[in-house]
Amino acid sequence: MPDGNYKLGELDVRVKNGKCIIGEDTLAGSTLTLDRAVRNFAEFTGADLGLSLRLPAAILLVWLGSIKKLAH
């Protein structure tokens, strides 16, 4: 996400150097994208790209299964 001013819900936020902030220094959220997160995981752990791509999907499936169990 490029540096600039944005709306986060009803909040006015500013992205500067990859950080989403309110005011001068209050962290408002993340600008991390899924593709960057996958690359970071692969680089930091040495995992191959195939595994790095499958993990977010697997985590989502576990989370969805947990939600389904809670609904019953």
N, C-alpha and C positions, 0 to 999 in steps of 0.2 A: 504494500500500500504506500503510495507516494506521500511525502511530507505534505501537510496541509491541514485545513480545518474541515471537520466533519460533524455529523449528527450521530450520536449513539443513543437511540431512543429519543428522549427529549433533551439529552445533555449535549452541550457544545463541547467537543473535544478537539484536540490538536495532535496530529501525528508528527513527531520529530525524531529523526534518526531511528526509525523503527519502533518507537515507543508511543503508545496512545495515552495522552495525559489530559487532565483537567487542571486548569489554572497553571501554576508554575511547575509543579512537580508531583502531583497526585496521579498515580497510575490508574488509568481508567479501563484498560483491557489489553488484549494482545493483538498484534498484527501478524502473528505467525500463521502461515497458510499450510494446508495439509501437505502439499508437495514439498515445501521447505522442511516440514517436520519429518517426513519420510527420509529426505536426504540427510538431515541431521542425525537421525537414528542410525542410518547406514554408516555414515562417517564416524560417529562416536563409538559404535559397537563393533564395527567391522563386519556386520551382517551383510549378506548379499542382497541385491535389489529385490529379488523375488520375495524373500522373507519380509523385507522391509515394507513391501507393498501389501502383503497379505495380513500383516498384523493389525492395521487399523480396521479392516473389515472383520477380522475375528473378534476384536474388542467390541465392535458395534453389535455383532451377533450375540455375544454374551450379555451385553447391556440390554438388548431387546428381549432376550429370554428372561432376564430378571424382571423387566417391566411386565411381561406377560404373566409371570408367576404372581406378581403383586396384584394383578387385576382379577385373579380368581379367588 
